[in-house]
Amino acid sequence: MITPPRILLVEDDENDVFFFKRAFESAGIPINLEVATDGRRALAILRGEAVYARRDIHPMPSLVLLDLKIPYMPGLEVLRQIRASKEMAKVIVIILTSSAMESDLKAAYELGANSYLVKPSLQEDRKELAKLIARYWLEKNQV
C-alpha cells in the first residue's frame, strides 16, 4: 500500500482549514494532512521537536502550505527559518495566503518560496487548486 503524501497546512483560520481539507477530499486526492495553527508549531513539526521527535510517527512533510498571517511567528519568518536549515531547506513551501500584496509576493520569493498562491474564495476554485497542487507538486515535480 502506498502511503499518501504528508502535507503540513500552516493555517490559523478554522474555516480555511475545513475548506482545504474538503477540497482535497472532494478532489479525490489521498493525503495525510497535518495542521499547524501558528508558526512556532509549524517549525516544531518540521524540526521534529518535542512530541514530533519520532519521525516514524511524524515524518517530514512532502509539502508545506504556508499562510503569511499566522500567530506567534509570521509566515515569512517561518519560511526564512525553513530555508536557513540544512535539514528543511529542500522541503517544498507554497505560500497560500489571502494577501495579494506585491511586497509579500516579492519577499516570499526572495526567501525561497517555491510558489505563491492567493486563496480562492469559492469551494470549486479551492478544489481545482487542490488538484493542481497535487498534480504538479506531488506527482510531476522531481525532488
Secondary structure, 3 states (H helix, E strand, C coil): CCCCCEEEEECCCHHHHHHHHHHHHHCCCCCEEEEECCHHHHHHHHHCCHHHCCCCCCCCCCEEEECCCCCCCCHHHHHHHHHHCCCCCCCEEEEEECCCCHHHHHHHHHCCCCEEEECCCCHHHHHHHHHHHHHHHHHHCCC
